[in-house]
Amino acid sequence: MTIPPHPVFGDMPDAFLDALGEGGADVTIGGVPLPEPVRVIARGPFGAIAPDAGYGEPGVNGMTPKASFAEVDVPGLKDGDTMVFKGVAWKIREPLPDGRGMVRCELERA
């Protein structure tokens, strides 16, 4: 289900990404890489995604890593698209617009 955006939330994606996001996420949508890296808020079991930490695989606490993007930065993002962040490749799972200009999704190691 897509939640329609509300104009009151227009500046929220930039505020969240400025405060919590990092640049450098290379995203491929429908097999086509975006021309520029995008900002992402990436969260793993301990607040960060670290190489070789086992995220995206069954672990001690079983939390699935997640990512949030500005909806305008990732038009048409869908299940199975990919992201490379900090040298680690991820598959996008269950992307869902939040109605406030952000798309949240789960990550799985590619």
Contacts in CASP RR format, 6 or more apart in sequence:
PFRMAT RR
TARGET T0000
AUTHOR 0000-0000-0000
METHOD contacts of the structure
MODEL  1
MTIPPHPVFGDMPDAFLDALGEGGADVTIGGVPLPEPVRVIARGPFGAIA
PDAGYGEPGVNGMTPKASFAEVDVPGLKDGDTMVFKGVAWKIREPLPDGR
GMVRCELERA
2 97 0 8 1.000
3 97 0 8 1.000
3 98 0 8 1.000
3 99 0 8 1.000
4 99 0 8 1.000
5 71 0 8 1.000
5 97 0 8 1.000
5 99 0 8 1.000
5 100 0 8 1.000
5 101 0 8 1.000
6 99 0 8 1.000
6 100 0 8 1.000
9 99 0 8 1.000
9 100 0 8 1.000
9 101 0 8 1.000
10 100 0 8 1.000
10 101 0 8 1.000
12 100 0 8 1.000
12 101 0 8 1.000
12 102 0 8 1.000
13 70 0 8 1.000
13 71 0 8 1.000
13 72 0 8 1.000
13 100 0 8 1.000
13 101 0 8 1.000
13 102 0 8 1.000
14 70 0 8 1.000
16 41 0 8 1.000
16 68 0 8 1.000
16 102 0 8 1.000
17 39 0 8 1.000
17 40 0 8 1.000
17 41 0 8 1.000
17 70 0 8 1.000
20 41 0 8 1.000
21 39 0 8 1.000
21 40 0 8 1.000
21 41 0 8 1.000
21 42 0 8 1.000
22 39 0 8 1.000
22 40 0 8 1.000
22 41 0 8 1.000
22 42 0 8 1.000
22 85 0 8 1.000
23 37 0 8 1.000
23 38 0 8 1.000
23 39 0 8 1.000
23 40 0 8 1.000
24 37 0 8 1.000
24 38 0 8 1.000
24 39 0 8 1.000
24 40 0 8 1.000
24 85 0 8 1.000
25 37 0 8 1.000
25 38 0 8 1.000
25 39 0 8 1.000
25 40 0 8 1.000
25 42 0 8 1.000
25 67 0 8 1.000
25 69 0 8 1.000
25 83 0 8 1.000
25 84 0 8 1.000
25 85 0 8 1.000
26 33 0 8 1.000
26 34 0 8 1.000
26 37 0 8 1.000
26 83 0 8 1.000
26 84 0 8 1.000
26 85 0 8 1.000
27 33 0 8 1.000
27 34 0 8 1.000
27 37 0 8 1.000
27 38 0 8 1.000
27 69 0 8 1.000
27 73 0 8 1.000
27 74 0 8 1.000
27 77 0 8 1.000
27 81 0 8 1.000
27 82 0 8 1.000
27 83 0 8 1.000
28 34 0 8 1.000
28 81 0 8 1.000
28 82 0 8 1.000
28 83 0 8 1.000
29 74 0 8 1.000
29 75 0 8 1.000
29 76 0 8 1.000
29 77 0 8 1.000
29 78 0 8 1.000
29 81 0 8 1.000
30 78 0 8 1.000
30 81 0 8 1.000
31 81 0 8 1.000
31 82 0 8 1.000
34 73 0 8 1.000
34 74 0 8 1.000
38 69 0 8 1.000
38 70 0 8 1.000
38 73 0 8 1.000
38 74 0 8 1.000
39 69 0 8 1.000
39 70 0 8 1.000
39 73 0 8 1.000
40 67 0 8 1.000
40 68 0 8 1.000
40 69 0 8 1.000
40 83 0 8 1.000
40 85 0 8 1.000
41 67 0 8 1.000
41 68 0 8 1.000
41 69 0 8 1.000
42 48 0 8 1.000
42 49 0 8 1.000
42 65 0 8 1.000
42 66 0 8 1.000
42 67 0 8 1.000
42 85 0 8 1.000
42 107 0 8 1.000
43 49 0 8 1.000
43 65 0 8 1.000
43 66 0 8 1.000
43 67 0 8 1.000
44 55 0 8 1.000
44 63 0 8 1.000
44 65 0 8 1.000
44 66 0 8 1.000
45 55 0 8 1.000
45 59 0 8 1.000
45 60 0 8 1.000
45 61 0 8 1.000
45 62 0 8 1.000
45 63 0 8 1.000
45 65 0 8 1.000
49 55 0 8 1.000
49 65 0 8 1.000
49 85 0 8 1.000
49 86 0 8 1.000
49 88 0 8 1.000
49 107 0 8 1.000
50 86 0 8 1.000
51 86 0 8 1.000
51 87 0 8 1.000
51 88 0 8 1.000
54 109 0 8 1.000
55 65 0 8 1.000
55 107 0 8 1.000
55 109 0 8 1.000
56 64 0 8 1.000
56 65 0 8 1.000
56 107 0 8 1.000
56 108 0 8 1.000
56 109 0 8 1.000
57 109 0 8 1.000
64 93 0 8 1.000
64 106 0 8 1.000
64 107 0 8 1.000
64 108 0 8 1.000
65 90 0 8 1.000
65 106 0 8 1.000
65 107 0 8 1.000
66 104 0 8 1.000
66 105 0 8 1.000
66 106 0 8 1.000
66 107 0 8 1.000
67 83 0 8 1.000
67 85 0 8 1.000
67 90 0 8 1.000
67 92 0 8 1.000
67 104 0 8 1.000
67 105 0 8 1.000
67 107 0 8 1.000
68 102 0 8 1.000
68 103 0 8 1.000
68 104 0 8 1.000
68 105 0 8 1.000
69 77 0 8 1.000
69 102 0 8 1.000
69 103 0 8 1.000
69 105 0 8 1.000
70 101 0 8 1.000
70 102 0 8 1.000
70 103 0 8 1.000
71 97 0 8 1.000
71 101 0 8 1.000
71 102 0 8 1.000
71 103 0 8 1.000
72 101 0 8 1.000
74 95 0 8 1.000
74 103 0 8 1.000
77 92 0 8 1.000
77 95 0 8 1.000
77 103 0 8 1.000
77 105 0 8 1.000
78 92 0 8 1.000
78 95 0 8 1.000
79 92 0 8 1.000
79 93 0 8 1.000
79 94 0 8 1.000
79 95 0 8 1.000
80 91 0 8 1.000
80 92 0 8 1.000
80 93 0 8 1.000
81 91 0 8 1.000
81 92 0 8 1.000
81 95 0 8 1.000
82 89 0 8 1.000
82 90 0 8 1.000
82 91 0 8 1.000
82 92 0 8 1.000
82 110 0 8 1.000
83 89 0 8 1.000
83 90 0 8 1.000
83 92 0 8 1.000
83 107 0 8 1.000
84 90 0 8 1.000
88 109 0 8 1.000
89 109 0 8 1.000
89 110 0 8 1.000
90 107 0 8 1.000
90 108 0 8 1.000
90 109 0 8 1.000
90 110 0 8 1.000
91 107 0 8 1.000
91 108 0 8 1.000
91 109 0 8 1.000
91 110 0 8 1.000
92 105 0 8 1.000
92 106 0 8 1.000
92 107 0 8 1.000
93 105 0 8 1.000
93 106 0 8 1.000
93 107 0 8 1.000
93 108 0 8 1.000
94 105 0 8 1.000
94 106 0 8 1.000
95 103 0 8 1.000
95 104 0 8 1.000
95 105 0 8 1.000
96 103 0 8 1.000
96 104 0 8 1.000
96 105 0 8 1.000
97 103 0 8 1.000
98 104 0 8 1.000
END
